Amino acid sequence: MDATRLNLLREFAERGSVAAVALATHQTASGVSQQLHRLEAEAGLPLLEKRGRGLELTDAGRALVVTAVELATASNRAEAQWDEFRNNPAGTVSLASFPTGAEMLLPGLLRRIEQVQGLELVCSDLDRDLDAYFELTADYDIVLAHSATLPRSTRSISVIPLMLEPLDIAVARKHRLAGKASVTLSELRGEQWIGDPYSYFTVTTKLEPADRIRVRQDILDIRVTEAMVAADLGISLLPRYTASAAHRGRIVYKELRGVTAERHIVILQRVDRAERLAVKTVVELLRAEAERAIEADRVRRLK
């Protein structure tokens, strides 16, 4: 069976429609349909079936998608082995990241990549929920995402833990708790909270009724939340490493004692693209930059 047509079937499995595959592969929808019909003829079994106004994979189609992933992975692994033999991680790698992760990691990462001849990184910052970040792996070699819990790898997408970022209580410099080394939930009772309610997921599931967090201002953007906390309009639970320097003189961050509050920062990749030496090289440089960010925070907190 033709590898190009197998890849189109895999793209259909990930994107859900012939039109989406055509757009992603710069073809016409009729051209994609013709290629998939030819693949069905080669396979000798129906691979797609009508469901409502659209198409869905048959059991045979889903089985062949697994084969398509395995073939693409093996092909990229072979190319990577040859690149390693030549010691040549050259090529273009695409990366998408959530905004604060991009702010924290991308400047240093790009500086590191400048030292690798022939390697180019093309970056985008995109604010999405976790499921949408998984979908972005169809269009990007590397996707940086964050989640309250550690997501699991799938058959076609690998999840690489990069950082475990603590979440700290953020209060204005003149707040009544600003002078404390750390705080407990009981000390926060009655406070006005600002931020994305989802950010409090790992905390709210462990609270007693009297300590329930009630978000007064539902703000998704961390930088907007910081500005409101700095103005002493409320408190928030914010990620430690991605805190902005812009408000450091007006905001203090306190460890939340007695409750585990953290978020996972992970790398998402399609398993075949993960085999490319250029992609592997960027992942290793990302690990190094993440370690630098963690160490820089440790040093800053000791001062």
C-alpha positions as CSV (number, residue, x, y, z in Angstrom):
1,M,0.0,0.0,0.0
2,D,1.2,3.5,-0.8
3,A,2.7,5.3,2.1
4,T,1.3,8.7,1.0
5,R,-2.2,7.4,1.0
6,L,-1.7,5.7,4.3
7,N,-0.6,9.0,5.7
8,L,-3.8,10.6,4.4
9,L,-5.9,8.0,6.2
10,R,-4.0,8.8,9.4
11,E,-4.6,12.5,8.9
12,F,-8.3,11.7,8.5
13,A,-8.3,9.9,11.8
14,E,-6.8,12.9,13.5
15,R,-8.7,15.7,11.8
16,G,-12.1,14.1,11.4
17,S,-13.0,15.2,7.8
18,V,-11.8,15.0,4.3
19,A,-12.0,18.8,4.0
20,A,-9.7,19.3,7.1
21,V,-7.2,16.8,5.6
22,A,-7.3,18.6,2.2
23,L,-6.6,22.0,4.0
24,A,-3.8,20.5,6.0
25,T,-2.1,18.8,3.1
26,H,-2.7,21.6,0.5
27,Q,-4.9,19.4,-1.7
28,T,-8.4,19.5,-3.0
29,A,-11.1,17.6,-1.1
30,S,-11.9,15.6,-4.3
31,G,-8.2,14.7,-4.6
32,V,-8.0,13.4,-1.0
33,S,-11.2,11.4,-1.5
34,Q,-9.8,9.8,-4.7
35,Q,-6.6,8.8,-2.8
36,L,-8.6,7.3,0.0
37,H,-10.7,5.3,-2.4
38,R,-7.6,4.0,-4.0
39,L,-6.3,3.0,-0.6
40,E,-9.6,1.1,0.0
41,A,-9.1,-0.8,-3.3
42,E,-5.5,-1.7,-2.2
43,A,-6.7,-2.8,1.2
44,G,-9.6,-4.8,-0.2
45,L,-11.9,-3.6,2.6
46,P,-14.0,-0.5,3.3
47,L,-12.0,2.0,5.4
48,L,-14.6,4.7,5.7
49,E,-18.4,4.7,6.1
50,K,-21.0,7.4,6.1
51,R,-22.3,8.5,9.4
52,G,-24.8,11.3,9.3
53,R,-23.5,14.0,7.0
54,G,-19.9,12.9,7.4
55,L,-17.6,9.9,7.3
56,E,-16.1,7.7,10.0
57,L,-13.4,5.1,10.0
58,T,-14.5,1.5,9.9
59,D,-12.8,-1.1,12.1
60,A,-10.6,-1.9,9.2
61,G,-9.8,1.7,8.8
62,R,-8.8,2.1,12.5
63,A,-6.6,-1.0,12.2
64,L,-4.9,0.4,9.1
65,V,-4.3,3.8,10.9
66,V,-2.3,1.9,13.5
67,T,-0.2,0.5,10.7
68,A,0.2,4.0,9.2
69,V,1.5,5.3,12.5
70,E,4.0,2.4,12.8
71,L,5.3,2.9,9.3
72,A,5.7,6.6,9.7
73,T,7.5,6.1,13.0
74,A,9.8,3.5,11.5
75,S,10.6,5.8,8.6
76,N,11.5,8.7,10.8
77,R,13.5,6.5,13.1
78,A,15.6,5.3,10.1
79,E,16.2,8.9,9.0
80,A,17.1,9.9,12.5
81,Q,19.7,7.0,12.8
82,W,21.3,8.2,9.6
83,D,21.3,11.8,10.8
84,E,22.9,10.7,14.1
85,F,25.6,8.8,12.0
86,R,26.3,12.0,10.2
87,N,25.9,14.1,13.4
88,N,23.5,16.4,11.6
89,P,20.4,17.5,13.5
90,A,19.6,20.0,10.8
91,G,16.0,20.9,9.7
92,T,13.1,23.0,10.7
93,V,11.1,22.2,13.8
94,S,7.7,23.7,14.6
95,L,6.6,24.4,18.2
96,A,3.4,25.6,19.8
97,S,3.2,26.7,23.4
98,F,0.8,28.2,25.9
99,P,1.7,31.9,26.3
100,T,3.3,31.9,29.8
101,G,5.3,28.8,28.9
102,A,6.5,30.5,25.8
103,E,7.5,33.6,27.8
104,M,9.5,31.5,30.2
105,L,11.2,29.1,27.9
106,L,11.4,30.3,24.3
107,P,13.9,33.2,24.5
108,G,16.5,30.9,26.1
109,L,15.6,28.0,23.9
110,L,16.1,30.1,20.7
111,R,19.5,31.2,22.0
112,R,20.5,27.6,22.5
113,I,19.3,26.6,19.0
114,E,21.5,29.4,17.5
115,Q,24.5,27.3,18.5
116,V,23.3,24.3,16.5
117,Q,24.2,24.7,12.8
118,G,21.3,24.1,10.4
119,L,18.6,23.8,13.1
120,E,15.7,26.2,12.9
121,L,12.8,26.6,15.3
122,V,9.5,28.2,14.2
123,C,7.3,29.1,17.2
124,S,3.7,30.0,17.9
125,D,1.9,30.8,21.2
126,L,-1.6,29.5,21.5
127,D,-3.9,29.5,24.4
128,R,-6.0,26.3,24.4
129,D,-7.4,23.7,26.7
130,L,-5.6,20.3,27.1
131,D,-7.7,18.4,24.4
132,A,-7.0,21.1,21.9
133,Y,-3.3,21.0,22.7
134,F,-3.4,17.3,21.8
135,E,-5.0,18.1,18.5
136,L,-2.3,20.7,17.7
137,T,0.2,17.8,17.4
138,A,-1.2,17.2,13.9
139,D,0.2,20.6,12.9
140,Y,3.3,21.1,15.1
141,D,6.3,18.9,15.8
142,I,6.4,19.9,19.5
143,V,3.5,21.2,21.6
144,L,4.0,22.6,25.1
145,A,0.9,22.3,27.3
146,H,0.0,22.5,30.9
147,S,-2.5,20.5,33.0
148,A,-3.6,20.1,36.6
149,T,-3.0,16.4,36.3
150,L,-0.3,14.5,34.2
151,P,-1.9,13.4,30.9
152,R,-1.2,10.0,29.5
153,S,0.4,9.1,26.2
154,T,-1.8,7.5,23.5
155,R,-0.9,5.1,20.7
156,S,-0.1,8.0,18.4
157,I,0.9,10.9,20.8
158,S,3.7,10.8,23.4
159,V,3.6,12.8,26.6
160,I,7.0,13.9,28.0
161,P,6.9,15.5,31.5
162,L,9.0,18.7,31.4
163,M,8.4,20.5,34.6
164,L,6.2,20.3,37.7
165,E,5.4,23.9,38.5
166,P,4.2,24.8,42.0
167,L,1.3,27.2,42.4
168,D,1.7,29.9,45.0
169,I,-0.7,32.3,46.6
170,A,-0.2,35.8,45.2
171,V,-1.1,38.8,47.3
172,A,-0.4,42.5,47.0
173,R,2.7,43.9,48.8
174,K,0.4,45.7,51.3
175,H,-1.9,42.7,51.9
176,R,-2.3,41.5,55.5
177,L,-0.5,38.2,54.7
178,A,2.4,39.7,52.7
179,G,4.8,39.3,55.6
180,K,4.2,35.6,56.3
181,A,6.6,33.0,55.1
182,S,3.7,30.7,54.0
183,V,0.0,30.5,54.3
184,T,-2.7,28.0,55.0
185,L,-6.2,27.8,53.5
186,S,-7.8,28.7,56.8
187,E,-5.8,32.0,56.7
188,L,-7.3,32.7,53.3
189,R,-10.9,32.4,54.4
190,G,-13.1,35.2,53.2
191,E,-10.6,36.5,50.6
192,Q,-11.7,37.7,47.2
193,W,-10.1,35.4,44.5
194,I,-9.1,36.4,41.0
195,G,-8.2,34.1,38.1
196,D,-9.2,31.1,36.1
197,P,-11.4,28.8,38.2
198,Y,-9.8,25.8,36.5
199,S,-6.4,26.8,37.9
200,Y,-7.8,25.9,41.4
201,F,-8.8,22.4,40.4
202,T,-6.1,20.6,42.4
203,V,-6.9,22.7,45.5
204,T,-10.6,22.9,45.5
205,T,-11.1,19.2,45.4
206,K,-9.4,19.0,48.8
207,L,-11.0,21.9,50.7
208,E,-13.4,21.8,53.5
209,P,-16.8,23.6,52.8
210,A,-15.8,26.6,55.0
211,D,-12.6,27.1,52.9
212,R,-14.2,26.9,49.5
213,I,-12.6,29.2,46.9
214,R,-15.1,31.6,45.4
215,V,-13.6,33.4,42.3
216,R,-14.8,37.0,42.2
217,Q,-13.2,37.8,38.9
218,D,-13.0,35.1,36.3
219,I,-9.8,36.0,34.4
220,L,-8.0,33.6,32.1
221,D,-5.0,35.7,31.3
222,I,-2.3,35.4,34.0
223,R,-0.8,38.8,33.3
224,V,-4.2,40.5,33.8
225,T,-4.7,38.5,37.0
226,E,-1.3,39.7,38.2
227,A,-2.2,43.3,37.5
228,M,-5.4,43.0,39.5
229,V,-3.6,41.3,42.4
230,A,-0.9,44.0,42.4
231,A,-3.8,46.6,42.7
232,D,-4.9,44.7,45.8
233,L,-8.3,43.8,44.3
234,G,-8.0,40.2,45.5
235,I,-5.6,37.3,45.8
236,S,-4.9,34.5,43.3
237,L,-3.2,31.1,42.9
238,L,-0.5,31.6,40.3
239,P,2.3,29.4,38.8
240,R,5.6,30.0,40.4
241,Y,8.1,29.8,37.5
242,T,6.1,31.8,35.0
243,A,5.4,34.7,37.3
244,S,6.1,38.0,35.6
245,A,8.9,40.3,36.7
246,A,6.7,43.3,35.8
247,H,4.8,43.2,39.1
248,R,7.5,41.6,41.4
249,G,7.8,44.8,43.4
250,R,4.0,44.9,44.0
251,I,3.2,41.2,44.4
252,V,4.5,38.6,46.9
253,Y,4.2,34.9,46.4
254,K,3.5,32.6,49.3
255,E,3.7,28.8,49.5
256,L,0.4,27.2,50.3
257,R,1.0,25.0,53.3
258,G,-0.9,21.8,53.8
259,V,-2.3,21.4,50.2
260,T,-0.5,20.2,47.1
261,A,-0.9,22.9,44.5
262,E,0.9,22.4,41.2
263,R,0.6,22.1,37.5
264,H,2.3,19.8,35.0
265,I,4.1,21.3,32.0
266,V,4.5,18.6,29.3
267,I,5.7,18.1,25.8
268,L,3.2,16.5,23.4
269,Q,4.4,14.9,20.1
270,R,3.2,12.6,17.4
271,V,5.2,9.5,17.9
272,D,6.6,9.5,14.4
273,R,7.8,13.1,14.5
274,A,9.4,12.4,17.8
275,E,11.9,10.2,16.0
276,R,13.4,13.0,14.0
277,L,16.9,14.0,15.2
278,A,16.1,17.7,14.8
279,V,13.0,17.2,17.0
280,K,14.9,15.2,19.6
281,T,17.6,17.9,19.7
282,V,15.0,20.6,20.4
283,V,13.5,18.5,23.2
284,E,16.8,18.1,24.9
285,L,17.4,21.8,24.6
286,L,14.0,22.4,26.1
287,R,14.9,20.1,29.0
288,A,18.0,22.2,29.6
289,E,16.1,25.4,29.5
290,A,13.5,24.1,31.9
291,E,16.2,23.1,34.4
292,R,17.7,26.6,34.0
293,A,14.3,28.2,34.8
294,I,13.9,26.0,37.9
295,E,17.4,26.8,39.1
296,A,16.9,30.5,38.5
297,D,13.8,30.5,40.6
298,R,15.6,28.6,43.4
299,V,18.4,31.2,43.5
300,R,15.9,34.1,43.4
301,R,14.0,32.7,46.4
302,L,17.2,32.4,48.4
303,K,18.0,36.1,48.0
